[in-house]
Amino acid sequence: MIKTLFLLVLLAGSFGAGYLLGAAGTTEVKKSYSSLKDEMVAKTRGLESEVSTMRVRLNLIEAREFLSAARDEVKQKNFGDAETQAGKAKERVAKAISLSSDTQRKNLAPIQSEIDSIQESIRKLDPKVAGKIETVEKELEKVTG
């Protein structure tokens, strides 16, 4: 009888130890999963931010290219085509502003108003607008790097 009681206590102890060790393992797995999940969320947010920044930069580069084409058209006295190119540049800058952060918006707002001024000068058939266009191109080059 003592042997049976001892064997029963030994089995109960083994079962309890196994249960406690198994439970400890699952909590460790849960902690590991939670930390990996948090790390992946942080990396995903960083990548989303980087993609957004690249989209803004791409739109600004395209705006600079349209302004360059507009400047060439003004030099050739094609003011209608120049206005079209300046309009496309304005659209790209507006799209970049919509995708950018608040600090970038403050930096890009003056560029957008300068493009409005350029369009107005092109409508007036002012050949001196080429200098303004070149200035805005340089500003966009500074912004895009």
N, CA and C atoms as a LAMMPS dump frame, in Angstrom:
ITEM: TIMESTEP
0
ITEM: NUMBER OF ATOMS
435
ITEM: BOX BOUNDS ff ff ff
-5.0000000000000000e+02 5.0000000000000000e+02
-5.0000000000000000e+02 5.0000000000000000e+02
-5.0000000000000000e+02 5.0000000000000000e+02
ITEM: ATOMS id mol type element x y z
1 1 1 N 0.817 -1.176 0
2 1 2 C 0 0 0
3 1 3 C 0.873 1.257 0
4 2 1 N 1.945 1.239 0.775
5 2 2 C 2.837 2.395 0.817
6 2 3 C 3.502 2.572 -0.553
7 3 1 N 3.801 1.443 -1.203
8 3 2 C 4.391 1.534 -2.535
9 3 3 C 3.399 2.195 -3.502
10 4 1 N 2.175 1.832 -3.43
11 4 2 C 1.169 2.382 -4.317
12 4 3 C 0.967 3.857 -4.046
13 5 1 N 0.91 4.208 -2.766
14 5 2 C 0.759 5.611 -2.394
15 5 3 C 1.974 6.423 -2.851
16 6 1 N 3.181 5.873 -2.666
17 6 2 C 4.399 6.537 -3.11
18 6 3 C 4.397 6.695 -4.631
19 7 1 N 3.966 5.665 -5.359
20 7 2 C 3.909 5.708 -6.805
21 7 3 C 2.877 6.744 -7.265
22 8 1 N 1.763 6.833 -6.575
23 8 2 C 0.727 7.81 -6.906
24 8 3 C 1.225 9.24 -6.679
25 9 1 N 1.921 9.473 -5.566
26 9 2 C 2.492 10.795 -5.283
27 9 3 C 3.562 11.138 -6.319
28 10 1 N 4.364 10.164 -6.675
29 10 2 C 5.407 10.378 -7.678
30 10 3 C 4.787 10.717 -9.041
31 11 1 N 3.75 10.023 -9.445
32 11 2 C 3.069 10.323 -10.7
33 11 3 C 2.42 11.706 -10.664
34 12 1 N 1.792 12.058 -9.55
35 12 2 C 1.171 13.374 -9.426
36 12 3 C 2.23 14.468 -9.484
37 13 1 N 3.353 14.245 -8.836
38 13 2 C 4.455 15.224 -8.874
39 13 3 C 5.015 15.38 -10.277
40 14 1 N 5.187 14.276 -10.979
41 14 2 C 5.69 14.32 -12.353
42 14 3 C 4.711 15.057 -13.258
43 15 1 N 3.422 14.757 -13.074
44 15 2 C 2.415 15.439 -13.873
45 15 3 C 2.414 16.944 -13.596
46 16 1 N 2.473 17.326 -12.343
47 16 2 C 2.49 18.752 -11.964
48 16 3 C 3.713 19.462 -12.515
49 17 1 N 4.891 18.825 -12.415
50 17 2 C 6.122 19.428 -12.929
51 17 3 C 6.05 19.591 -14.449
52 18 1 N 5.549 18.573 -15.122
53 18 2 C 5.411 18.65 -16.579
54 18 3 C 4.442 19.737 -16.998
55 19 1 N 3.34 19.855 -16.25
56 19 2 C 2.351 20.883 -16.557
57 19 3 C 2.94 22.277 -16.376
58 20 1 N 3.636 22.497 -15.268
59 20 2 C 4.233 23.807 -15.009
60 20 3 C 5.3 24.158 -16.037
61 21 1 N 6.132 23.211 -16.403
62 21 2 C 7.157 23.474 -17.415
63 21 3 C 6.529 23.733 -18.785
64 22 1 N 5.479 23.012 -19.12
65 22 2 C 4.789 23.235 -20.39
66 22 3 C 4.106 24.586 -20.44
67 23 1 N 3.496 24.995 -19.333
68 23 2 C 2.832 26.289 -19.272
69 23 3 C 3.845 27.418 -19.383
70 24 1 N 5.004 27.243 -18.761
71 24 2 C 6.05 28.264 -18.842
72 24 3 C 6.538 28.41 -20.28
73 25 1 N 6.613 27.324 -21.01
74 25 2 C 7.054 27.369 -22.404
75 25 3 C 6.081 28.123 -23.278
76 26 1 N 4.791 27.95 -23.049
77 26 2 C 3.81 28.658 -23.885
78 26 3 C 3.814 30.149 -23.595
79 27 1 N 4.035 30.557 -22.362
80 27 2 C 4.097 31.997 -22.075
81 27 3 C 5.318 32.619 -22.737
82 28 1 N 6.413 31.852 -22.788
83 28 2 C 7.613 32.368 -23.452
84 28 3 C 7.372 32.512 -24.956
85 29 1 N 6.664 31.565 -25.54
86 29 2 C 6.335 31.646 -26.96
87 29 3 C 5.415 32.841 -27.21
88 30 1 N 4.465 33.08 -26.336
89 30 2 C 3.562 34.212 -26.476
90 30 3 C 4.336 35.532 -26.409
91 31 1 N 5.28 35.619 -25.468
92 31 2 C 6.089 36.836 -25.356
93 31 3 C 6.922 37.046 -26.614
94 32 1 N 7.51 35.984 -27.115
95 32 2 C 8.332 36.065 -28.317
96 32 3 C 7.482 36.49 -29.512
97 33 1 N 6.306 35.918 -29.626
98 33 2 C 5.39 36.283 -30.707
99 33 3 C 4.994 37.749 -30.617
100 34 1 N 4.7 38.203 -29.427
101 34 2 C 4.29 39.593 -29.224
102 34 3 C 5.416 40.554 -29.608
103 35 1 N 6.636 40.236 -29.207
104 35 2 C 7.758 41.124 -29.539
105 35 3 C 8.031 41.129 -31.047
106 36 1 N 7.925 39.967 -31.683
107 36 2 C 8.126 39.913 -33.133
108 36 3 C 7.028 40.682 -33.866
109 37 1 N 5.81 40.583 -33.36
110 37 2 C 4.694 41.303 -33.967
111 37 3 C 4.92 42.812 -33.868
112 38 1 N 5.325 43.299 -32.697
113 38 2 C 5.594 44.727 -32.518
114 38 3 C 6.722 45.195 -33.434
115 39 1 N 7.752 44.367 -33.56
116 39 2 C 8.884 44.711 -34.424
117 39 3 C 8.455 44.801 -35.889
118 40 1 N 7.61 43.878 -36.328
119 40 2 C 7.14 43.901 -37.711
120 40 3 C 6.241 45.106 -37.98
121 41 1 N 5.423 45.481 -37.016
122 41 2 C 4.576 46.666 -37.176
123 41 3 C 5.448 47.909 -37.326
124 42 1 N 6.488 48.01 -36.505
125 42 2 C 7.383 49.169 -36.576
126 42 3 C 8.104 49.216 -37.927
127 43 1 N 8.575 48.069 -38.4
128 43 2 C 9.263 48.033 -39.69
129 43 3 C 8.312 48.379 -40.837
130 44 1 N 7.081 47.894 -40.745
131 44 2 C 6.095 48.182 -41.783
132 44 3 C 5.795 49.675 -41.838
133 45 1 N 5.642 50.283 -40.682
134 45 2 C 5.395 51.733 -40.65
135 45 3 C 6.572 52.499 -41.24
136 46 1 N 7.773 52.061 -40.925
137 46 2 C 8.955 52.711 -41.485
138 46 3 C 9 52.595 -42.995
139 47 1 N 8.662 51.416 -43.508
140 47 2 C 8.657 51.225 -44.96
141 47 3 C 7.555 52.05 -45.622
142 48 1 N 6.392 52.141 -44.988
143 48 2 C 5.314 52.958 -45.536
144 48 3 C 5.732 54.421 -45.605
145 49 1 N 6.401 54.873 -44.571
146 49 2 C 6.879 56.254 -44.548
147 49 3 C 7.912 56.49 -45.655
148 50 1 N 8.787 55.531 -45.829
149 50 2 C 9.82 55.653 -46.859
150 50 3 C 9.21 55.659 -48.259
151 51 1 N 8.218 54.814 -48.48
152 51 2 C 7.543 54.772 -49.789
153 51 3 C 6.83 56.091 -50.048
154 52 1 N 6.188 56.631 -49.034
155 52 2 C 5.496 57.912 -49.183
156 52 3 C 6.49 59.024 -49.524
157 53 1 N 7.62 59.029 -48.85
158 53 2 C 8.655 60.02 -49.127
159 53 3 C 9.171 59.891 -50.56
160 54 1 N 9.335 58.67 -51.013
161 54 2 C 9.817 58.461 -52.377
162 54 3 C 8.777 58.908 -53.403
163 55 1 N 7.487 58.713 -53.112
164 55 2 C 6.436 59.176 -54.026
165 55 3 C 6.451 60.704 -54.127
166 56 1 N 6.632 61.361 -52.981
167 56 2 C 6.709 62.827 -52.981
168 56 3 C 7.898 63.276 -53.822
169 57 1 N 9.031 62.65 -53.592
170 57 2 C 10.251 63.007 -54.322
171 57 3 C 10.079 62.786 -55.82
172 58 1 N 9.452 61.66 -56.203
173 58 2 C 9.233 61.361 -57.617
174 58 3 C 8.33 62.407 -58.258
175 59 1 N 7.275 62.813 -57.573
176 59 2 C 6.393 63.844 -58.121
177 59 3 C 7.115 65.171 -58.28
178 60 1 N 7.985 65.508 -57.339
179 60 2 C 8.734 66.753 -57.443
180 60 3 C 9.754 66.709 -58.581
181 61 1 N 10.348 65.56 -58.787
182 61 2 C 11.291 65.417 -59.904
183 61 3 C 10.556 65.561 -61.235
184 62 1 N 9.366 64.954 -61.311
185 62 2 C 8.58 65.091 -62.536
186 62 3 C 8.144 66.54 -62.748
187 63 1 N 7.807 67.241 -61.671
188 63 2 C 7.442 68.657 -61.776
189 63 3 C 8.618 69.471 -62.306
190 64 1 N 9.806 69.169 -61.819
191 64 2 C 11.005 69.875 -62.294
192 64 3 C 11.229 69.617 -63.778
193 65 1 N 10.98 68.38 -64.225
194 65 2 C 11.136 68.06 -65.643
195 65 3 C 10.109 68.816 -66.489
196 66 1 N 8.874 68.906 -65.996
197 66 2 C 7.858 69.667 -66.731
198 66 3 C 8.224 71.148 -66.794
199 67 1 N 8.778 71.678 -65.714
200 67 2 C 9.201 73.079 -65.723
201 67 3 C 10.352 73.306 -66.699
202 68 1 N 11.233 72.332 -66.781
203 68 2 C 12.338 72.435 -67.73
204 68 3 C 11.805 72.455 -69.154
205 69 1 N 10.817 71.617 -69.42
206 69 2 C 10.2 71.605 -70.753
207 69 3 C 9.48 72.929 -71.012
208 70 1 N 8.833 73.467 -69.989
209 70 2 C 8.146 74.76 -70.14
210 70 3 C 9.148 75.868 -70.449
211 71 1 N 10.299 75.845 -69.775
212 71 2 C 11.335 76.852 -70.027
213 71 3 C 11.83 76.767 -71.464
214 72 1 N 12.025 75.535 -71.944
215 72 2 C 12.457 75.36 -73.333
216 72 3 C 11.401 75.879 -74.306
217 73 1 N 10.136 75.636 -73.993
218 73 2 C 9.051 76.11 -74.855
219 73 3 C 8.978 77.642 -74.863
220 74 1 N 9.209 78.276 -73.717
221 74 2 C 9.207 79.743 -73.65
222 74 3 C 10.339 80.297 -74.506
223 75 1 N 11.501 79.649 -74.439
224 75 2 C 12.633 80.12 -75.241
225 75 3 C 12.349 80.01 -76.74
226 76 1 N 11.495 79.027 -77.099
227 76 2 C 11.136 78.854 -78.506
228 76 3 C 9.854 79.614 -78.861
229 77 1 N 9.365 80.407 -77.916
230 77 2 C 8.166 81.236 -78.096
231 77 3 C 6.888 80.405 -78.3
232 78 1 N 6.86 79.215 -77.75
233 78 2 C 5.663 78.359 -77.775
234 78 3 C 4.96 78.492 -76.431
235 79 1 N 4.284 79.595 -76.222
236 79 2 C 3.705 79.887 -74.913
237 79 3 C 2.533 78.963 -74.564
238 80 1 N 1.8 78.493 -75.551
239 80 2 C 0.7 77.566 -75.287
240 80 3 C 1.207 76.251 -74.719
241 81 1 N 2.255 75.712 -75.358
242 81 2 C 2.855 74.469 -74.857
243 81 3 C 3.523 74.694 -73.506
244 82 1 N 4.114 75.865 -73.333
245 82 2 C 4.763 76.18 -72.054
246 82 3 C 3.732 76.223 -70.933
247 83 1 N 2.569 76.791 -71.21
248 83 2 C 1.523 76.847 -70.185
249 83 3 C 1.03 75.442 -69.84
250 84 1 N 0.919 74.586 -70.837
251 84 2 C 0.51 73.202 -70.597
252 84 3 C 1.527 72.49 -69.701
253 85 1 N 2.798 72.669 -70.006
254 85 2 C 3.857 72.031 -69.215
255 85 3 C 3.872 72.572 -67.781
256 86 1 N 3.664 73.88 -67.643
257 86 2 C 3.625 74.475 -66.306
258 86 3 C 2.409 73.96 -65.532
259 87 1 N 1.297 73.748 -66.22
260 87 2 C 0.108 73.182 -65.575
261 87 3 C 0.362 71.773 -65.077
262 88 1 N 1.075 70.979 -65.878
263 88 2 C 1.429 69.619 -65.451
264 88 3 C 2.356 69.661 -64.233
265 89 1 N 3.285 70.612 -64.241
266 89 2 C 4.192 70.758 -63.094
267 89 3 C 3.407 71.124 -61.84
268 90 1 N 2.439 72.005 -62.014
269 90 2 C 1.606 72.413 -60.873
270 90 3 C 0.826 71.22 -60.32
271 91 1 N 0.305 70.369 -61.209
272 91 2 C -0.411 69.166 -60.778
273 91 3 C 0.499 68.241 -59.978
274 92 1 N 1.724 68.072 -60.439
275 92 2 C 2.673 67.195 -59.736
276 92 3 C 3.025 67.753 -58.361
277 93 1 N 3.203 69.052 -58.289
278 93 2 C 3.51 69.66 -56.991
279 93 3 C 2.314 69.519 -56.058
280 94 1 N 1.103 69.696 -56.582
281 94 2 C -0.098 69.532 -55.759
282 94 3 C -0.218 68.096 -55.254
283 95 1 N 0.1 67.145 -56.118
284 95 2 C 0.063 65.738 -55.705
285 95 3 C 1.128 65.467 -54.642
286 96 1 N 2.308 66.043 -54.81
287 96 2 C 3.376 65.875 -53.822
288 96 3 C 2.958 66.473 -52.483
289 97 1 N 2.292 67.617 -52.523
290 97 2 C 1.83 68.256 -51.285
291 97 3 C 0.808 67.37 -50.591
292 98 1 N -0.081 66.755 -51.357
293 98 2 C -1.105 65.907 -50.744
294 98 3 C -0.496 64.662 -50.104
295 99 1 N 0.653 64.208 -50.601
296 99 2 C 1.296 63.014 -50.057
297 99 3 C 2.32 63.321 -48.958
298 100 1 N 2.684 64.582 -48.8
299 100 2 C 3.791 64.923 -47.911
300 100 3 C 3.337 65.177 -46.477
301 101 1 N 4.324 65.286 -45.609
302 101 2 C 4.073 65.581 -44.201
303 101 3 C 3.827 67.083 -44.027
304 102 1 N 3.437 67.474 -42.827
305 102 2 C 3.113 68.883 -42.564
306 102 3 C 4.307 69.8 -42.782
307 103 1 N 5.489 69.372 -42.369
308 103 2 C 6.666 70.227 -42.535
309 103 3 C 7.011 70.4 -44.011
310 104 1 N 6.861 69.333 -44.793
311 104 2 C 7.138 69.438 -46.217
312 104 3 C 6.093 70.307 -46.911
313 105 1 N 4.853 70.228 -46.447
314 105 2 C 3.795 71.045 -47.051
315 105 3 C 4.124 72.522 -46.931
316 106 1 N 4.662 72.907 -45.775
317 106 2 C 5.017 74.312 -45.568
318 106 3 C 6.131 74.729 -46.53
319 107 1 N 7.041 73.814 -46.833
320 107 2 C 8.139 74.122 -47.751
321 107 3 C 7.679 74.128 -49.208
322 108 1 N 6.667 73.32 -49.527
323 108 2 C 6.232 73.199 -50.916
324 108 3 C 5.165 74.219 -51.313
325 109 1 N 4.463 74.787 -50.346
326 109 2 C 3.403 75.755 -50.647
327 109 3 C 3.925 76.972 -51.425
328 110 1 N 5.081 77.547 -51.042
329 110 2 C 5.596 78.677 -51.83
330 110 3 C 5.955 78.288 -53.266
331 111 1 N 6.409 77.079 -53.455
332 111 2 C 6.751 76.627 -54.809
333 111 3 C 5.491 76.57 -55.661
334 112 1 N 4.402 76.093 -55.054
335 112 2 C 3.145 76.027 -55.795
336 112 3 C 2.657 77.424 -56.182
337 113 1 N 2.795 78.365 -55.273
338 113 2 C 2.367 79.738 -55.615
339 113 3 C 3.282 80.352 -56.67
340 114 1 N 4.564 80.005 -56.655
341 114 2 C 5.476 80.502 -57.689
342 114 3 C 5.113 79.927 -59.062
343 115 1 N 4.663 78.681 -59.074
344 115 2 C 4.239 78.085 -60.347
345 115 3 C 2.976 78.785 -60.848
346 116 1 N 2.088 79.176 -59.935
347 116 2 C 0.917 79.962 -60.337
348 116 3 C 1.35 81.274 -60.974
349 117 1 N 2.34 81.918 -60.367
350 117 2 C 2.874 83.162 -60.905
351 117 3 C 3.496 82.937 -62.284
352 118 1 N 4.176 81.838 -62.443
353 118 2 C 4.788 81.5 -63.736
354 118 3 C 3.714 81.315 -64.794
355 119 1 N 2.647 80.594 -64.432
356 119 2 C 1.561 80.387 -65.393
357 119 3 C 0.947 81.717 -65.811
358 120 1 N 0.774 82.61 -64.864
359 120 2 C 0.206 83.927 -65.171
360 120 3 C 1.13 84.701 -66.115
361 121 1 N 2.43 84.64 -65.869
362 121 2 C 3.385 85.334 -66.746
363 121 3 C 3.391 84.717 -68.147
364 122 1 N 3.233 83.401 -68.219
365 122 2 C 3.194 82.742 -69.534
366 122 3 C 1.955 83.186 -70.288
367 123 1 N 0.834 83.305 -69.573
368 123 2 C -0.399 83.762 -70.224
369 123 3 C -0.239 85.186 -70.768
370 124 1 N 0.589 85.984 -70.114
371 124 2 C 0.842 87.361 -70.565
372 124 3 C 1.91 87.411 -71.658
373 125 1 N 2.42 86.24 -72.055
374 125 2 C 3.439 86.108 -73.103
375 125 3 C 4.723 86.845 -72.743
376 126 1 N 5.12 86.747 -71.498
377 126 2 C 6.324 87.413 -71.001
378 126 3 C 7.534 86.488 -71.196
379 127 1 N 8.466 86.854 -72.077
380 127 2 C 9.625 85.989 -72.309
381 127 3 C 10.603 85.962 -71.122
382 128 1 N 10.475 86.902 -70.184
383 128 2 C 11.357 86.934 -69.018
384 128 3 C 10.984 85.86 -67.993
385 129 1 N 9.891 85.152 -68.243
386 129 2 C 9.444 84.121 -67.31
387 129 3 C 10.422 82.944 -67.263
388 130 1 N 11.264 82.819 -68.271
389 130 2 C 12.245 81.726 -68.288
390 130 3 C 13.161 81.79 -67.068
391 131 1 N 13.509 82.993 -66.636
392 131 2 C 14.342 83.148 -65.436
393 131 3 C 13.616 82.678 -64.182
394 132 1 N 12.315 83.005 -64.087
395 132 2 C 11.52 82.547 -62.941
396 132 3 C 11.433 81.022 -62.919
397 133 1 N 11.238 80.464 -64.102
398 133 2 C 11.13 79.003 -64.194
399 133 3 C 12.427 78.35 -63.736
400 134 1 N 13.531 78.929 -64.155
401 134 2 C 14.833 78.374 -63.771
402 134 3 C 15.041 78.456 -62.259
403 135 1 N 14.583 79.538 -61.65
404 135 2 C 14.689 79.692 -60.198
405 135 3 C 13.879 78.612 -59.476
406 136 1 N 12.666 78.366 -59.954
407 136 2 C 11.821 77.341 -59.328
408 136 3 C 12.426 75.955 -59.544
409 137 1 N 13.013 75.746 -60.71
410 137 2 C 13.689 74.47 -60.964
411 137 3 C 14.81 74.239 -59.949
412 138 1 N 15.575 75.277 -59.676
413 138 2 C 16.667 75.155 -58.708
414 138 3 C 16.127 74.87 -57.298
415 139 1 N 15.004 75.515 -56.949
416 139 2 C 14.391 75.247 -55.647
417 139 3 C 13.929 73.797 -55.545
418 140 1 N 13.323 73.303 -56.61
419 140 2 C 12.881 71.912 -56.606
420 140 3 C 14.075 70.954 -56.546
421 141 1 N 15.168 71.34 -57.175
422 141 2 C 16.369 70.506 -57.126
423 141 3 C 16.911 70.447 -55.698
424 142 1 N 16.847 71.576 -54.977
425 142 2 C 17.29 71.584 -53.585
426 142 3 C 16.392 70.699 -52.727
427 143 1 N 15.1 70.745 -52.981
428 143 2 C 14.153 69.959 -52.193
429 143 3 C 14.321 68.463 -52.451
430 144 1 N 14.532 68.097 -53.708
431 144 2 C 14.648 66.682 -54.045
432 144 3 C 16.035 66.129 -53.791
433 145 1 N 17.01 66.993 -53.726
434 145 2 C 18.36 66.529 -53.397
435 145 3 C 19.155 66.163 -54.55
